Structure formats: C-alpha cells, structure tokens
Amino acid sequence: MLLHLNNAKFSSLKRLEMEKAILKQWINGYYNVYRPHTNNGGLSPCLHEEKWKQVIPVS
C-alpha cells in the first residue's frame, strides 16, 4: 500500500512538472512572441520591447 501511495505522489509530481514545462513553453513560444497585446499598442511583448530598445538606447 505504501509503495502504491509513493508511486501516486511521484506520478502527480511528474505530471505537475510536465504541465509547468508545457505552460512555460506556451508563454515563451507564443504568448510573448506572437500574441498581440492591446496594452502594447497591438504588439507582442517581444516586439514592443525591441521597439522600446531602439527608442531608448542603453548606455
């Protein structure tokens, strides 16, 4: 019985880690790169950041 519970805990932790990885991939691969945001004037966060860097050069 104890072995079964340990396997269940391991499975749920492994699943949680997989779900976190999938979510992270979606955020970094689509949400920040391609998805337009109204707060950024219809630009994706990455494109907005690039335009901002061009306007305000880092010294």
HUKAPE-V724153 format. One record per residue. N is the residue number from 1. RES is the residue in one letter. SS is DSSP state (A for helix, B for strand, O for the rest). OMEGA is omega in degrees with one decimal (none if undefined). Layout:
BEGIN
n->N res->RES ss->SS omega->OMEGA
n->N res->RES ss->SS omega->OMEGA
END
This chain:
BEGIN
n->1 res->M ss->O omega->-179.0
n->2 res->L ss->A omega->178.5
n->3 res->L ss->A omega->178.4
n->4 res->H ss->A omega->179.3
n->5 res->L ss->A omega->177.8
n->6 res->N ss->A omega->177.3
n->7 res->N ss->A omega->178.8
n->8 res->A ss->A omega->177.7
n->9 res->K ss->A omega->179.7
n->10 res->F ss->A omega->-179.9
n->11 res->S ss->A omega->-178.4
n->12 res->S ss->A omega->176.5
n->13 res->L ss->A omega->178.8
n->14 res->K ss->A omega->179.2
n->15 res->R ss->A omega->178.9
n->16 res->L ss->A omega->178.1
n->17 res->E ss->A omega->178.1
n->18 res->M ss->A omega->179.7
n->19 res->E ss->A omega->176.8
n->20 res->K ss->A omega->-179.5
n->21 res->A ss->A omega->178.9
n->22 res->I ss->A omega->179.4
n->23 res->L ss->A omega->178.9
n->24 res->K ss->A omega->179.0
n->25 res->Q ss->A omega->179.4
n->26 res->W ss->A omega->-179.7
n->27 res->I ss->A omega->-176.8
n->28 res->N ss->A omega->-176.8
n->29 res->G ss->A omega->-178.5
n->30 res->Y ss->A omega->-170.5
n->31 res->Y ss->A omega->-178.3
n->32 res->N ss->O omega->-173.9
n->33 res->V ss->O omega->-171.7
n->34 res->Y ss->O omega->-171.7
n->35 res->R ss->O omega->177.6
n->36 res->P ss->O omega->179.4
n->37 res->H ss->B omega->-179.4
n->38 res->T ss->A omega->179.5
n->39 res->N ss->A omega->-179.4
n->40 res->N ss->A omega->-179.6
n->41 res->G ss->O omega->179.5
n->42 res->G ss->O omega->178.8
n->43 res->L ss->B omega->173.0
n->44 res->S ss->O omega->178.7
n->45 res->P ss->A omega->-179.7
n->46 res->C ss->A omega->179.9
n->47 res->L ss->A omega->177.4
n->48 res->H ss->A omega->179.2
n->49 res->E ss->A omega->178.7
n->50 res->E ss->A omega->178.2
n->51 res->K ss->A omega->179.9
n->52 res->W ss->A omega->178.7
n->53 res->K ss->A omega->179.4
n->54 res->Q ss->A omega->-178.9
n->55 res->V ss->A omega->-177.5
n->56 res->I ss->O omega->-179.1
n->57 res->P ss->O omega->177.5
n->58 res->V ss->O omega->-178.2
n->59 res->S ss->O omega->none
END
